[in-house]
Amino acid sequence: MHNWDNIHTLLDAINKTNYLILRNFDDFPDHISENEDIDILCENKNTFINDAHAYPLSDTQNTYNFFVSVNNKKIYMDIRVIGDGYYDKNWEQDMLKHRVFFRDSFYIMDTVTYKYSLLYHSLLHKRKLENKYRDLLPKLFFNELYDTSQPVEKQLRSLLCAYMSEKGYHCTIPNDPGVFINKFLYKYISAKVHLQRLKRRPHNHTKHKLRGFMMQSFKKSATGYLPVYGKCLQWIMQNSIQKSGISITSKQHIIYPEVTGYYIPSLLAWGERELAISYANYLCSIQKEDGSWYGSDNQDSYVFDSAQILKGLISIREILPEVDSCILKGCDWLLTNMQDDGRLTTPSRDAWGKDENFCSELIHLYCLSPLADAGSIFAKPKYTEAAHKILAYYKREKMDRITDFSLLSHFYAYVMEGLCDLGETDLARKCMENLSRYQNRKGGIPGLKNVPWVCSTGMFQLALVWYKLGELEKGNRLFYYACSFQNPSGGWYGSYPVSSLRNRFYWGKKRPYYFPDEEISWANKYFLDALAYKERLTFEKMSSIFSETIDDRDGRLSLVSDRIAAHGKNLKICDAGCGKGRYLKILSQRHPNNKYYAMDISAEVMKRIDYVTGKKTGSLTQIPWPDNFFDFVYTCEALEHAIHLNGALLELYRVIKPGGQLVIIDKPLDMLGALELYEWEQWIADDDIRKFAKKAGGNLEIIKSVAYEGKDDGLFRAWIITKNS
């Protein structure tokens, strides 16, 4: 009997064959459980058995159960082969076709194929959904499981049916009699997949025409909420008045200073830097002598409006240092409105109306974070102390109103986000849990607790609060529901009637009355904010699945390495969207005479990167370094996640010095369909990069195919832009 010295010599041998490990590889090969088999799928069973020196556990012909000897210990394997019925044959072929080399040690499936194959296995190969899968599957499918009115298992079955229908896969009976088949789910899923496939199948006389149309539409369209984002941004551009500020609504084309102010950090977050600067310059020009700002009617000073403008100016002060004097004047004016007991009053309440159950002074909690931030920035403890004194007053005097859903959802969300921004997350969480009892089965929250209509911006704001509290699924329910109301123009009315709420509430005003026929500019702002926090939280929760290693012979790594070597020495180099630093680690060893910088949207992902000159949390649309800072920037498989491609390109190009180089490695649009896309993912068109490079004045080079993981099939492409001196 052949005995392998260690597990790595075994892996070296089988890595020459076309195989992969199906599951349970998280701790492999460092830890191998004696109680679990290693599940293998291979192209040629005999070749794999011979190369692995695997021995059958029984004399049964066509057995699937084997063992190998490693360091005189038996390791058990279940060896599956294409066409054995364990999965659909086409599915098994796709698994091997798109396999990836994991931890420089062994082969596994790509992420999407893996999670659906595991879902199939847990449902059809088990008598019931086991506890380990009840825990694992929601984590793998966290972005798809947002309908909390439906049981998780039912949603998982629906996801599997949709996936198999789209891919053309069937349920199969394994040749191995030792594999259990859940006959009920086998019949159920087979029937559902068949029905979904029939719905997707066009009639014969239109089949070819429809197929061509669908392919054109698919290639041109984005997935998930990307179209919502595109229309939202277009609406903002169309409703920006002379690039100085945002209009109040689609019908009131007057600059709204308050909303213009809190738009600034949103625009910066999404790469619209120049528009944010224009907004800030305008707001500084209209500040009153006493430090306040008036409302849109230019009649009265408002504490709330002034505080929102201060938020915007604080967010842009590193780009526009001249705003500092306006910030200080504004903060000093805010303090003149604080009473001795900590209450924050305002010179005018005319814009609020008289209904304390619609809008009240509680919204001043949303005015405190700029005071606290300014206190820290400018070493002004009186600002910070005032912010905490005001917070203490409202907690002491208005706690019953804070914990109750006591205002329009838009204004109540101001209170909730204000609590989060001041670190009062436990209180905010308690209030949000109370609010959840008003939620309808589709995820909507009524505009007020006794009306059958919803407030668009309120739902985006409350989704944002859930994201700030780390609750992705709860935020997603509100976010997706609010997205569904977007008008064709790209905007949102202030409120919409909802029939499912009408069944619950029989009192109060039943027709929407919060801007029911005007698109409000602040709804678009809070869509942007919610989406930004959603993306950040999504990647935080995905951090465990990101790879830490890359084969040092990988073509993507080699291309970046060669370009760095050709560019010179003593360079400042940034990996934008670095993940766990798998490129940085090797490049910093190969080219040690440079300074390396890491940036990723997820702080959790970067926590083990400790070998660079600097690392910062940021996104491709908001890179936290000044203009002309780097000699060389590269981004690998990150631009496809940026959502706003032009904003990301502007930022990447901005931080490169004249003569510097930007290397983008990603998937090209003409390969669309090779892999399943995430809802935020879009592949890159050559024309988009060409147009950007031409407009920016850079020189573009395109490398049509970049090898990866031993393959060179055109799935990856490189766009290299050199910034002219």
C-alpha positions in Angstrom: 0.0 0.0 0.0 1.3 3.4 -0.9 1.8 5.9 1.9 2.1 9.6 1.3 4.6 11.4 3.6 2.2 14.3 4.1 -0.9 15.9 2.7 1.0 18.3 0.5 2.7 15.6 -1.5 -0.7 14.1 -2.1 -2.0 17.4 -3.3 1.0 18.0 -5.6 0.1 14.7 -7.3 -3.6 15.2 -7.7 -3.3 18.8 -8.8 -2.1 17.5 -12.1 -5.6 16.1 -12.7 -8.9 17.8 -13.4 -10.7 17.6 -10.0 -12.0 19.8 -7.2 -13.1 19.4 -3.6 -16.8 19.9 -3.3 -17.2 21.2 0.3 -15.9 21.1 3.9 -12.6 22.7 2.9 -12.5 25.6 5.3 -9.8 24.1 7.5 -8.3 21.9 4.9 -5.4 20.9 4.6 -4.2 22.1 8.0 -6.9 20.1 9.8 -8.6 16.9 8.5 -11.4 15.5 10.5 -11.4 11.8 11.0 -15.2 11.8 11.0 -15.7 13.4 7.6 -14.9 12.3 4.1 -13.3 14.5 1.5 -15.9 14.9 -1.3 -14.2 14.9 -4.7 -15.5 15.6 -8.2 -13.2 14.6 -11.0 -13.3 14.4 -14.8 -11.7 10.9 -15.0 -12.2 8.6 -12.0 -9.5 6.1 -12.9 -6.9 8.8 -13.5 -7.6 10.4 -10.2 -7.6 7.1 -8.3 -4.2 6.1 -9.8 -2.6 9.5 -9.2 -3.9 9.7 -5.6 -3.1 6.0 -4.9 -6.7 5.7 -3.6 -8.0 2.3 -2.4 -11.6 1.2 -2.4 -13.3 0.6 0.9 -15.1 -2.5 -0.5 -15.0 -4.9 -3.3 -18.2 -3.6 -4.7 -17.9 -2.7 -8.4 -18.2 1.0 -9.2 -17.8 2.0 -5.6 -17.5 5.7 -4.8 -15.9 5.3 -1.3 -12.1 5.2 -1.1 -9.2 6.0 1.2 -5.6 7.2 0.9 -2.8 6.7 3.4 -1.1 9.8 4.6 1.6 9.6 7.3 0.2 6.1 8.0 -3.3 7.4 8.7 -6.3 6.8 6.5 -8.1 9.7 4.9 -11.5 8.8 3.4 -12.7 10.1 0.1 -16.0 10.0 -1.8 -15.0 10.3 -5.4 -17.6 11.6 -7.8 -17.2 11.8 -11.5 -18.9 13.7 -14.4 -22.1 11.9 -15.4 -22.6 9.9 -12.2 -25.9 11.7 -11.4 -24.6 13.3 -8.2 -25.4 16.6 -9.9 -26.7 17.3 -13.4 -23.9 16.4 -15.9 -23.8 19.9 -17.3 -23.5 21.4 -13.9 -20.6 19.0 -13.0 -18.9 20.1 -16.2 -19.3 23.7 -15.3 -18.0 23.1 -11.8 -14.7 21.8 -13.3 -14.6 24.4 -16.1 -14.7 27.3 -13.6 -12.8 25.8 -10.7 -10.3 28.0 -8.8 -7.0 27.3 -7.1 -7.5 27.8 -3.4 -4.8 28.8 -0.9 -2.2 27.7 -3.4 -3.0 24.1 -2.4 -6.1 22.6 -4.1 -9.0 23.2 -6.4 -12.6 24.3 -5.4 -15.6 25.7 -7.2 -16.0 29.5 -7.9 -18.0 31.2 -5.2 -21.4 31.3 -6.9 -21.3 27.7 -8.2 -20.2 26.6 -4.7 -23.0 28.1 -2.8 -25.7 26.8 -5.1 -24.2 23.3 -5.2 -24.1 23.3 -1.4 -27.7 24.5 -1.3 -28.7 21.6 -3.7 -26.8 19.1 -1.6 -28.3 20.3 1.7 -31.8 20.1 0.3 -31.9 17.0 -1.9 -29.2 14.8 -0.4 -30.4 15.2 3.2 -33.6 14.1 5.0 -34.0 17.6 6.4 -32.0 20.8 6.5 -29.3 20.1 9.0 -28.3 22.6 11.7 -24.9 23.3 10.2 -26.6 24.3 6.9 -29.2 26.3 8.7 -26.3 28.4 10.0 -24.1 28.5 6.9 -26.6 29.0 4.1 -28.1 32.3 5.3 -24.5 33.6 5.5 -23.8 32.6 1.9 -27.1 33.9 0.6 -27.3 36.9 3.0 -27.7 39.4 0.1 -30.6 37.4 -1.4 -32.6 36.7 1.8 -34.2 40.0 2.5 -37.9 38.9 2.6 -38.3 38.3 6.3 -42.0 37.6 5.9 -41.0 34.3 4.2 -39.3 31.4 6.0 -35.6 31.1 5.1 -35.9 27.6 3.8 -38.7 28.5 1.5 -36.6 31.4 0.1 -33.7 29.1 -0.3 -35.8 26.6 -2.3 -37.0 29.4 -4.6 -33.4 30.7 -5.1 -32.3 27.2 -6.1 -35.2 26.7 -8.5 -34.5 30.1 -10.2 -30.8 29.3 -10.5 -31.3 25.8 -12.0 -33.9 27.1 -14.4 -31.6 29.9 -15.6 -28.7 27.5 -16.1 -30.7 24.7 -17.6 -29.8 22.2 -14.9 -32.0 19.3 -13.8 -32.5 17.3 -10.6 -30.8 13.9 -10.9 -30.8 10.5 -9.2 -27.2 9.6 -8.2 -25.8 6.3 -9.4 -24.3 5.8 -6.0 -27.0 3.9 -4.0 -25.5 5.2 -0.8 -26.6 8.8 -1.5 -30.0 9.7 0.1 -32.5 11.5 -2.1 -35.3 13.6 -0.6 -38.0 12.4 -2.9 -40.5 15.1 -1.9 -38.0 18.0 -2.7 -36.8 16.1 -5.7 -40.3 16.2 -7.2 -41.1 19.7 -6.0 -37.9 21.3 -7.3 -38.0 19.4 -10.6 -41.6 20.6 -11.2 -40.8 24.2 -10.2 -37.7 24.3 -12.4 -39.6 22.9 -15.3 -42.4 25.4 -14.9 -40.0 28.3 -14.7 -38.2 27.1 -17.8 -41.5 26.9 -19.7 -42.3 30.5 -18.7 -38.8 31.6 -20.0 -39.2 29.7 -23.3 -40.5 31.9 -26.2 -42.9 30.7 -28.8 -41.2 29.2 -31.9 -42.3 31.9 -34.3 -40.6 34.6 -32.2 -37.8 32.6 -30.7 -34.9 33.8 -32.7 -36.0 37.4 -32.8 -36.7 37.5 -29.1 -33.4 35.8 -28.3 -31.5 38.4 -30.2 -33.4 41.2 -28.5 -32.8 39.6 -25.0 -29.1 39.3 -25.6 -28.8 42.9 -26.7 -30.8 44.1 -23.7 -28.8 42.0 -21.4 -25.5 43.3 -22.6 -26.6 46.9 -22.4 -28.4 46.7 -19.1 -27.0 46.5 -15.6 -28.1 44.1 -12.9 -29.8 44.6 -9.6 -30.2 48.2 -8.4 -27.6 49.6 -10.9 -30.3 51.1 -13.1 -31.9 52.7 -10.0 -28.6 54.3 -9.3 -28.1 55.5 -12.8 -31.5 57.2 -13.0 -31.1 58.6 -9.5 -27.8 60.3 -10.5 -29.3 61.6 -13.7 -32.2 63.2 -11.8 -29.7 64.9 -9.5 -27.8 66.4 -12.4 -31.0 67.6 -14.0 -32.2 69.2 -10.8 -28.9 70.9 -9.9 -29.4 74.6 -10.5 -26.4 76.1 -12.2 -24.3 73.6 -10.3 -24.8 75.8 -7.2 -27.3 73.7 -5.3 -30.1 71.2 -5.5 -33.7 72.2 -6.2 -36.4 71.7 -3.6 -38.5 69.4 -5.7 -39.2 68.6 -9.4 -41.8 71.5 -9.3 -40.1 74.0 -7.1 -36.9 74.9 -8.9 -35.4 76.9 -6.1 -32.1 76.0 -4.4 -32.7 74.4 -1.1 -29.7 75.3 1.1 -30.3 72.8 3.8 -30.5 69.8 1.4 -27.7 71.2 -0.7 -25.5 71.1 2.4 -26.1 67.5 3.3 -25.8 66.5 -0.3 -22.1 67.3 -0.2 -20.9 64.2 1.7 -23.1 62.1 -0.5 -21.7 63.5 -3.7 -18.1 63.1 -2.4 -18.9 59.4 -1.5 -19.9 58.7 -5.1 -17.1 60.5 -7.0 -19.0 63.7 -7.9 -16.2 65.8 -6.4 -16.6 68.9 -8.7 -20.3 69.2 -8.1 -19.7 68.9 -4.3 -17.1 71.7 -4.5 -19.6 73.9 -6.4 -22.3 73.3 -3.8 -19.9 74.2 -1.0 -18.7 77.4 -2.6 -22.3 78.5 -3.1 -23.2 77.8 0.5 -20.3 79.8 1.8 -21.3 82.7 -0.4 -24.8 82.9 1.2 -23.9 82.5 4.9 -25.4 85.4 6.9 -23.2 87.8 8.9 -24.2 86.2 12.2 -23.1 82.7 11.0 -26.5 81.3 10.2 -28.2 80.2 7.0 -31.7 81.0 6.0 -34.3 78.6 4.6 -35.1 78.3 0.9 -37.3 81.4 1.1 -34.4 83.5 2.4 -36.5 84.9 5.1 -35.5 83.3 8.4 -32.6 81.5 10.1 -33.0 77.9 11.0 -30.9 75.8 13.4 -31.6 72.6 11.5 -30.8 74.0 8.1 -27.6 75.6 9.3 -26.5 72.3 11.0 -27.0 70.3 7.8 -24.9 72.8 5.8 -22.2 72.5 8.5 -22.2 68.7 7.9 -21.5 69.3 4.2 -18.7 71.9 4.8 -17.0 69.7 7.4 -17.0 66.8 4.9 -15.2 68.9 2.3 -12.8 71.0 4.4 -9.7 68.9 3.4 -10.4 69.7 -0.2 -11.5 73.3 0.5 -9.7 74.6 3.6 -11.3 78.0 3.1 -14.6 76.7 4.5 -13.1 76.5 8.0 -14.0 80.1 8.8 -17.6 79.4 7.8 -17.7 76.3 9.9 -16.5 78.1 13.0 -19.0 81.0 12.5 -21.8 78.5 12.0 -21.0 76.5 15.1 -20.8 79.7 17.2 -24.2 80.7 16.0 -25.7 77.3 16.8 -24.5 77.7 20.4 -26.4 81.0 20.7 -29.6 78.9 20.3 -28.8 76.5 23.2 -30.7 77.2 26.4 -29.2 76.9 29.9 -30.9 73.4 30.4 -29.5 72.1 27.1 -32.6 72.6 24.9 -31.8 73.7 21.4 -34.3 76.2 20.0 -34.6 77.8 16.6 -35.5 81.4 15.7 -38.2 80.2 13.3 -40.4 77.2 13.2 -42.6 78.3 10.2 -41.3 75.7 7.8 -42.2 72.9 10.3 -45.9 73.4 10.6 -47.9 73.2 13.8 -48.4 69.4 14.1 -46.0 68.1 16.7 -46.9 64.5 15.7 -45.6 65.3 12.2 -42.4 67.3 12.8 -41.0 68.5 16.1 -38.0 69.9 17.8 -36.7 66.3 18.2 -35.1 66.6 14.8 -32.4 68.8 16.5 -30.8 65.6 17.5 -29.7 65.4 13.9 -27.9 68.8 14.4 -25.4 67.6 17.0 -22.8 65.5 15.0 -21.4 68.6 13.2 -20.9 70.3 16.6 -19.1 67.3 18.0 -17.0 66.8 14.9 -16.0 70.5 14.8 -15.1 70.3 18.5 -12.7 67.5 17.7 -11.3 69.0 14.5 -10.7 72.5 15.8 -9.9 71.6 19.5 -13.0 73.5 20.7 -14.3 71.5 23.7 -17.2 73.9 24.0 -18.7 72.5 20.8 -18.4 68.9 22.0 -19.7 69.7 25.5 -22.7 71.5 24.0 -23.5 68.6 21.7 -23.6 66.2 24.7 -25.5 68.7 26.9 -28.2 69.0 24.2 -28.4 65.2 23.8 -28.8 64.8 27.5 -31.6 67.3 27.5 -33.7 65.4 24.9 -33.0 62.0 26.5 -34.1 63.4 29.8 -37.2 65.4 28.7 -38.3 63.6 25.5 -37.5 60.0 25.9 -41.1 58.9 25.5 -41.2 60.7 22.1 -37.8 59.3 21.1 -38.8 55.7 21.7 -42.2 56.0 20.2 -42.8 56.3 16.4 -43.9 59.8 17.0 -43.2 61.7 13.7 -43.3 61.4 10.0 -40.9 58.5 9.2 -38.6 61.0 7.4 -38.3 63.2 10.5 -38.2 60.2 12.9 -35.3 58.8 10.9 -33.4 62.0 11.5 -33.7 61.3 15.2 -32.6 57.7 14.7 -29.6 58.6 12.6 -28.7 61.4 15.0 -28.5 58.9 17.8 -26.3 56.5 15.8 -23.9 59.4 14.9 -23.5 60.3 18.5 -22.8 56.7 19.6 -26.2 56.0 21.1 -26.6 52.8 19.1 -28.3 50.8 21.9 -31.1 53.3 22.2 -31.4 53.6 18.4 -31.6 49.8 18.1 -34.4 49.7 20.7 -36.3 52.3 18.9 -35.9 50.6 15.5 -37.1 47.3 16.9 -40.2 49.0 18.2 -40.7 50.6 14.8 -40.5 47.2 13.1 -44.0 46.2 14.4 -45.5 48.7 11.9 -43.7 47.1 8.9 -45.8 45.4 6.2 -45.1 42.0 4.7 -43.2 43.6 1.8 -40.9 45.6 4.1 -42.6 49.0 4.0 -43.0 51.3 7.0 -46.0 53.7 7.0 -45.3 57.4 6.7 -47.0 57.9 10.1 -48.0 55.2 12.4 -51.7 55.6 11.5 -51.7 56.1 7.8 -52.0 53.7 4.8 -49.1 55.3 2.8 -45.3 55.3 2.8 -42.8 58.1 2.7 -40.0 57.3 0.2 -37.2 59.2 1.8 -38.2 57.9 5.3 -37.7 54.3 4.1 -34.3 55.0 2.7 -33.3 56.8 5.9 -34.5 54.0 8.1 -32.6 51.5 5.9 -29.5 53.6 6.4 -30.0 53.4 10.1 -30.3 49.6 10.0 -27.1 49.5 8.0 -25.3 51.7 10.5 -26.4 49.3 13.2 -24.9 46.4 11.2 -28.3 44.9 10.3 -28.0 44.1 6.6 -31.1 42.0 6.0 -33.3 44.5 7.9 -31.9 47.4 6.0 -32.3 45.5 2.7 -36.0 45.0 3.2 -36.6 48.7 3.4 -34.1 49.6 0.8 -35.4 47.3 -1.9 -39.0 48.3 -1.1 -38.2 52.0 -1.4 -36.3 51.4 -4.7 -39.4 49.8 -6.2 -41.2 53.2 -6.1 -38.7 55.1 -8.2 -40.4 57.1 -11.0 -39.2 56.8 -14.6 -37.6 60.2 -14.2 -35.2 58.8 -11.6 -36.8 60.7 -8.7 -39.3 59.8 -5.9 -42.5 61.4 -4.8 -42.6 62.2 -1.1 -45.3 59.7 -0.4 -47.1 56.8 -2.1 -50.3 54.9 -1.3 -49.9 51.3 -0.3 -52.8 48.8 -0.3 -51.3 46.4 2.1 -51.1 49.2 4.7 -54.7 50.3 4.0 -55.9 46.9 5.3 -54.2 47.6 8.6 -55.1 51.2 9.3 -58.7 52.5 9.2 -58.2 55.9 10.7 -56.3 59.1 10.0 -55.8 60.7 6.6 -55.8 57.9 4.0 -54.5 59.8 1.0 -50.8 60.6 0.9 -50.2 64.2 1.7 -46.4 64.5 2.0 -45.4 65.8 -1.4 -47.6 63.2 -3.1 -47.1 64.6 -6.6 -43.6 66.3 -6.4 -40.3 64.5 -6.5 -38.3 65.6 -3.5 -34.6 66.1 -3.8 -33.7 64.6 -0.4 -35.1 61.2 -1.4 -32.3 60.8 -3.9 -29.7 61.9 -1.3 -30.8 59.2 1.1 -30.9 56.6 -1.6 -27.2 57.3 -2.2 -26.4 57.2 1.5 -28.2 54.0 2.1 -26.6 52.4 -1.0 -23.1 53.4 0.2 -23.6 52.0 3.6 -25.2 48.9 2.2 -22.2 48.2 0.0 -19.8 48.7 2.9 -21.7 46.4 5.2 -22.1 43.8 2.5 -18.4 43.6 1.9 -17.7 43.6 5.6 -19.9 40.5 6.0 -18.3 38.9 2.9 -14.8 39.4 4.2 -14.4 35.8 5.3 -14.7 34.4 1.8 -12.0 36.7 0.2 -8.8 34.9 -0.7 -5.6 35.8 1.1 -3.3 34.2 -1.5 -2.6 34.2 -5.2 -0.3 31.9 -7.2 2.9 33.9 -7.8 2.7 32.7 -11.5 -0.8 34.2 -12.0 -0.9 36.3 -15.1 -2.7 39.2 -13.4 0.0 39.5 -10.7 2.7 39.1 -13.3 1.3 42.0 -15.4 1.2 44.4 -12.4 4.7 43.3 -11.3 6.2 43.8 -14.8 4.6 47.2 -15.1 5.9 48.3 -11.7 9.4 47.1 -12.6 9.3 49.0 -15.9 8.1 52.2 -14.2 11.1 52.6 -12.0 12.0 52.6 -8.3 11.2 54.5 -5.2 7.6 54.6 -6.2 4.4 55.3 -4.2 2.1 52.4 -5.2 -1.5 51.9 -4.3 -3.7 48.8 -4.5 -7.2 50.3 -4.7 -9.6 47.6 -3.6 -6.9 45.5 -2.1 -9.0 42.9 -0.3 -6.7 40.9 2.0 -3.6 42.1 0.3 -2.8 39.1 -1.8 -1.1 41.2 -4.5 0.5 43.6 -2.1 2.3 40.9 -0.1 4.1 39.4 -3.1 4.8 42.8 -4.9 6.3 44.3 -1.8 8.7 41.4 -1.6 9.5 41.5 -5.3 10.0 45.2 -5.5 11.0 46.3 -2.0 12.4 49.7 -2.9 8.9 51.2 -3.2 6.3 52.4 -0.7 3.0 50.5 -0.8 -0.4 51.7 0.2 -3.6 49.7 0.8 -7.2 50.8 0.4 -10.4 48.8 0.6 -14.0 49.5 1.4 -13.8 47.0 4.3 -11.7 47.6 7.3 -12.3 44.0 8.4 -10.7 42.7 5.2 -7.6 44.8 5.7 -7.0 44.0 9.4 -4.1 41.6 8.7 -2.3 43.9 6.2 0.6 45.2 8.3 3.5 45.3 5.8 2.6 48.6 4.0 3.5 52.2 4.4 -0.1 53.2 4.9 -3.6 51.8 4.6 -7.0 53.5 4.7 -10.6 52.5 4.4 -12.2 54.0 1.3 -14.0 53.3 -1.9 -13.0 53.6 -5.5 -15.4 56.6 -5.8 -13.9 58.3 -2.7 -10.2 57.6 -2.4 -8.8 59.1 0.8 -5.5 60.6 -0.6 -4.8 64.0 -2.1 -4.4 64.8 -5.8 -1.3 63.6 -7.6 -0.1 61.4 -4.7 0.8 58.1 -6.3 3.2 57.1 -9.1 1.4 53.8 -9.8 -2.1 52.7 -8.9 -3.6 49.3 -9.8 -7.1 47.9 -9.2 -7.9 44.2 -9.8 -11.5 42.9 -9.8 -12.7 46.0 -8.0 -13.9 48.4 -10.7 -16.7 46.0 -11.5 -18.1 46.6 -8.0 -17.8 50.4 -8.1 -21.4 51.0 -9.3 -20.5 54.5 -10.5 -17.8 53.7 -13.1 -17.1 57.2 -14.2 -16.9 58.5 -10.6 -14.4 55.7 -9.8 -12.3 56.4 -12.9 -12.1 60.1 -12.0 -10.9 59.3 -8.5 -8.3 56.7 -9.6 -7.0 59.2 -12.2 -7.0 62.1 -9.7 -4.6 60.5 -7.2 -2.0 59.6 -9.9 0.9 61.9 -10.5 1.5 63.3 -14.0 3.5 60.6 -15.8 2.1 58.0 -13.4 0.2 54.9 -14.5 -3.2 53.3 -13.7 -3.6 49.6 -14.3 -7.1 48.2 -14.3 -7.6 44.4 -14.5 -11.2 43.3 -14.7 -13.8 41.4 -16.7 -14.7 42.9 -20.1 -18.3 43.5 -21.1 -18.0 41.3 -24.2 -17.5 38.3 -21.9 -20.8 38.9 -20.1 -22.6 35.6 -19.4 -19.4 33.7 -18.6 -20.2 33.9 -14.9 -23.2 34.9 -12.8 -23.1 38.5 -11.6 -23.8 39.9 -8.2 -26.5 42.6 -8.1 -23.9 45.4 -7.8 -21.6 44.0 -10.5 -21.0 45.4 -14.0 -18.4 44.4 -16.4 -16.2 46.9 -18.2 -16.7 48.2 -21.8 -13.6 49.2 -23.8 -15.5 52.2 -25.2 -16.1 53.6 -21.7 -12.4 53.4 -20.8 -11.5 54.9 -24.2 -13.9 57.8 -23.8 -12.6 58.5 -20.2 -8.9 58.4 -21.2 -9.5 60.7 -24.2 -11.4 63.2 -22.1 -8.8 63.1 -19.3 -6.0 63.4 -21.8 -4.3 60.1 -20.9 -2.8 57.5 -23.1 -4.6 54.1 -23.1 -3.3 50.6 -23.8 -5.6 47.6 -23.8 -4.4 44.0 -23.3 -7.2 41.9 -24.6 -6.6 38.8 -22.4 -4.8 38.4 -19.1 -4.0 34.8 -17.9 -5.4 33.8 -14.5 -5.3 30.5 -12.5 -3.7 28.7 -15.4 -6.3 29.9 -17.9 -6.2 32.4 -20.7 -9.7 32.5 -22.1 -10.4 36.3 -22.3 -12.2 36.5 -19.0 -9.8 39.1 -17.7 -8.6 42.2 -19.6 -6.2 45.0 -18.7 -6.7 48.7 -19.4 -3.5 50.8 -18.7 -3.8 54.6 -18.6 -0.7 56.8 -18.4 -1.3 60.3 -17.1 0.3 62.9 -19.3 2.8 65.1 -17.7 
